[in-house]
Each structure stands twice: as C-alpha cells, then as structure tokens.
Amino acid sequence: MQLSIIIPVLNESARIGQCLSQLQGFREAGHEIIVVDGGSEDDSQKAAQDLCDKWLISERGRARQMNAGAKVASGETLLFLHADTILPEDALEQLTRFHASDALWGRFDIRLSGSRVLYRLIGWLINWRSRLTGICTGDQAQFVRRQTFESLGGFPDIPLMEDVALSASLKKQARPYCIPSKVITDSRRWEKHGPWRTVFLMWHLRFDYWRGVAPEVLVERYYE
C-alpha cells in the first residue's frame, strides 16, 4: 500500500506540529504527508517544517485545498485528515487491511477530546449515525482509493458539506469501510459554543443541506 495523507490547514500553527509529529511513522514506512495551506497568516508553515513531504498553497476552502493535495499525491489510497484530528496508534495496520480488502472507501470511528462524559455520548451518536446512514464527516478521517476519488471528480467545490457530499457519491458505489479504532478530534468548537447547541446546529445544517439549501447559505450560519 502506498498512502498519501492530505491535510488542509488555515492558521493552525498551534496544532499542526502535534498532528504531523504523530504521523512520522507513516513517513518512515514510505508514505507521504501533504499539507495544503489556504492562506494562513500565522506560523503554520514554520510549525510544519521538516514534518511533511509537500507544502502547497491553494485557494482557500477545505474542498479546494484537499483537491489540490490529491492532484499531486502519489499514493494509491488518499487519507484526508484535519489538522486538529489525531489518528489511532493502529491506523497504519487498519489502513493496510482496508487496502487488502475489496472496499473502495471508508472512515474511522471518532472520539471528541473533551473529558466530559457527554462528549463520549456525542462521539457514540456520531459513529452510530454514520454506520446507519453510510455518511461520514471529515472529522472521521475519510479515506478512499485514488482511482475511485478521481472517477467522481474529487470533492465538490462547495464551502461546506463537501465531506457529506463526497460520502453520498461514494455510498452509491459501495458502503463505507468502518474502522472501529477511534480518531481523536479537538472538541474546541463544542466547548466554545456548548455541546448541545453544537449538536443541534450540525443536525440542522445537515437537514437543510438534504432539503436543498445552498452550502453558501449554510456556511454563514456555521461560522456565526
């Protein structure tokens, strides 16, 4: 298996170093790490120095940044990872099993970093919903075979819900390969805005997206 890990960043100097440090075992095993910057105004690039194989500059927007990374990737499997998400210790082993399977794409289970019991419940609900619907989010570290990704044209060029939209397209070809090992994603947004308020906002945004509200409208509500 040849793996390309693609990480979109925007002003992530406080987190990108930790994210990349825990990925150095992948590099030692011959896999590549590609960081795609959407115009950071902090020291993100300095914090990532010597910890990635490629540093790209692209137009701002997670979908555009990830598509830019995929274009220069050499791996047979593409893993899209957020800068505030940490992979589990057995991630490489699990991804190798995926590669040896007939599956086309997949994701990890998730755990929020906060220590409150409520965050464990929210993580469980996210994982349960994902298994039920076959849809996943970027926080769950989506991975996909390169050929499959390219056949779909990559992520749609929308400012929000690009992960959900890609999942929906992939699900038409095959159900996701669900890895039970958990990625740990930063709960900063949940802590800032309140866990239940954030849950209801996310559900509302996804429902509105499902019923046809434009992502350009949804993104304004997401960043209110």
C-alpha positions in Angstrom: 0.0 0.0 0.0 1.1 3.5 -0.9 -0.7 6.1 1.2 -1.0 9.8 0.8 -2.2 11.8 3.8 -3.6 15.2 2.8 -4.1 17.8 5.5 -5.8 21.2 4.7 -4.8 24.0 7.1 -5.7 27.6 7.8 -4.0 29.3 10.7 -3.2 26.0 12.6 0.2 26.8 14.0 -0.9 25.8 17.5 -1.9 22.3 16.3 -0.2 21.3 13.1 3.0 20.4 14.8 1.3 17.8 17.0 -0.7 16.5 14.2 2.3 16.0 11.9 4.6 14.6 14.7 2.4 11.6 15.3 2.4 10.9 11.6 6.2 10.5 11.2 5.9 6.7 11.5 3.9 6.8 8.2 6.8 8.7 6.5 9.3 6.2 7.9 7.2 3.4 6.3 7.4 5.1 2.9 4.1 7.0 2.9 3.8 10.7 2.2 2.3 13.7 4.0 0.9 16.6 2.0 -0.1 19.8 3.8 -2.2 22.3 1.8 -2.4 25.8 3.1 -5.4 28.1 2.3 -3.6 31.3 3.1 -2.5 31.1 6.7 -1.4 34.4 8.4 0.3 32.7 11.3 3.3 30.4 11.6 1.6 27.2 10.3 4.3 26.6 7.7 7.1 27.1 10.2 5.5 24.7 12.7 5.2 22.1 9.9 8.8 22.5 8.8 10.6 19.2 8.1 7.5 17.3 9.3 5.8 16.9 5.9 6.8 15.9 2.4 5.0 18.6 0.5 3.7 22.0 1.5 1.2 23.5 -1.0 -0.6 26.9 -1.3 -4.0 26.8 -2.8 -7.2 28.8 -2.9 -9.0 28.9 0.5 -11.7 26.4 1.1 -11.3 22.9 2.5 -12.7 21.2 -0.6 -10.3 23.2 -2.9 -7.3 22.5 -0.6 -7.9 18.8 -0.4 -8.5 18.5 -4.2 -5.2 20.4 -4.7 -3.4 17.9 -2.4 -5.0 15.0 -4.2 -3.7 16.2 -7.6 -0.1 16.0 -6.5 -0.4 12.8 -4.4 1.4 9.7 -5.4 -0.4 7.2 -3.1 -2.9 4.6 -4.2 -5.0 5.5 -1.2 -5.8 9.0 -0.1 -6.5 9.9 3.5 -8.0 13.3 4.3 -7.1 14.4 7.8 -8.0 17.6 9.7 -5.2 19.3 11.5 -7.0 19.0 14.8 -7.5 15.3 14.5 -5.1 12.6 15.8 -5.1 9.1 14.2 -5.2 6.0 16.5 -2.0 4.1 17.1 -3.1 1.2 14.9 -4.1 3.4 12.0 -1.5 2.1 9.6 -2.3 -1.5 10.4 -6.0 -0.8 9.9 -5.5 1.0 6.6 -3.3 -1.8 5.3 -6.3 -4.1 6.0 -8.5 -1.8 4.1 -6.1 -1.8 1.2 -6.2 -5.6 1.1 -10.0 -5.6 1.1 -12.4 -5.0 -1.8 -13.7 -1.8 -0.1 -13.5 1.5 -2.1 -13.6 4.0 0.8 -14.1 4.4 4.5 -13.6 6.3 7.7 -12.6 5.8 11.4 -14.8 6.0 14.4 -14.4 9.2 16.3 -13.9 10.4 19.9 -14.0 14.0 21.0 -11.0 15.2 23.0 -13.0 16.7 25.9 -13.1 14.8 29.2 -16.8 15.2 29.9 -18.9 12.1 29.7 -21.2 14.0 27.4 -18.5 14.1 24.8 -18.3 10.2 24.9 -22.0 10.1 24.2 -21.8 12.6 21.3 -19.0 10.6 19.8 -21.0 7.4 20.1 -24.0 9.1 18.4 -21.8 10.3 15.5 -20.4 6.8 15.0 -23.9 5.2 15.2 -25.4 7.7 12.8 -22.5 7.1 10.3 -22.9 3.3 10.4 -26.7 3.7 9.9 -26.6 6.2 7.0 -23.3 5.3 5.4 -22.4 9.0 5.5 -19.3 10.4 7.3 -17.7 13.7 8.0 -14.2 15.0 7.6 -13.6 14.7 11.4 -13.7 10.9 10.9 -10.6 10.9 8.6 -12.1 9.8 5.3 -10.0 7.6 3.1 -10.6 6.5 -0.5 -8.9 4.7 -3.3 -7.3 7.2 -5.6 -9.0 5.8 -8.7 -12.4 6.0 -7.1 -11.8 9.5 -5.9 -10.7 10.7 -9.4 -13.6 9.0 -11.1 -16.0 11.1 -9.0 -14.1 14.3 -9.7 -12.9 14.8 -6.2 -14.7 16.9 -3.6 -17.4 19.2 -5.0 -16.3 22.8 -5.0 -18.7 24.0 -2.2 -17.8 25.9 1.0 -19.4 23.5 3.4 -20.7 19.9 3.4 -18.0 18.8 1.0 -17.4 15.7 3.1 -21.0 14.8 3.3 -21.5 15.3 -0.5 -18.5 13.1 -1.3 -19.8 10.4 1.1 -23.1 10.5 -0.6 -21.5 10.0 -4.0 -19.2 7.2 -2.7 -22.1 5.4 -1.0 -23.8 5.0 -4.3 -20.8 2.8 -5.3 -20.3 0.9 -2.0 -20.9 1.1 1.7 -18.0 2.6 3.7 -15.3 0.5 5.4 -15.7 1.4 9.0 -12.7 1.2 11.2 -13.7 1.0 14.9 -10.3 2.4 16.2 -11.1 6.0 17.1 -9.5 9.2 15.8 -9.4 11.9 18.5 -10.7 15.2 17.2 -10.4 18.5 19.1 -13.7 19.4 20.9 -12.8 23.2 20.9 -15.9 24.1 18.9 -18.2 22.1 21.1 -16.6 23.7 24.2 -16.8 27.2 22.8 -20.4 27.1 21.6 -21.8 24.5 24.0 -22.1 20.8 23.2 -25.9 20.5 22.8 -26.1 23.8 20.8 -23.4 22.5 18.5 -25.2 19.1 18.1 -28.4 20.8 17.1 -26.7 23.2 14.8 -24.9 20.3 13.0 -28.1 18.3 12.7 -30.0 21.4 11.4 -27.3 22.2 8.9 -27.3 18.7 7.5 -31.1 18.6 7.3 -31.2 21.9 5.4 -28.5 20.6 3.1 -30.5 17.5 2.5 -33.6 19.5 1.6 -31.6 21.7 -0.9 -30.4 24.8 1.0 -27.3 26.1 -0.8 -23.9 25.4 1.0 -23.1 29.1 0.5 -26.1 29.9 2.8 -25.2 27.2 5.3 -21.6 28.2 5.7 -22.7 31.7 7.0 -24.7 30.0 9.8 -21.9 27.6 10.6 -19.5 30.5 11.3 -21.9 32.8 13.1 
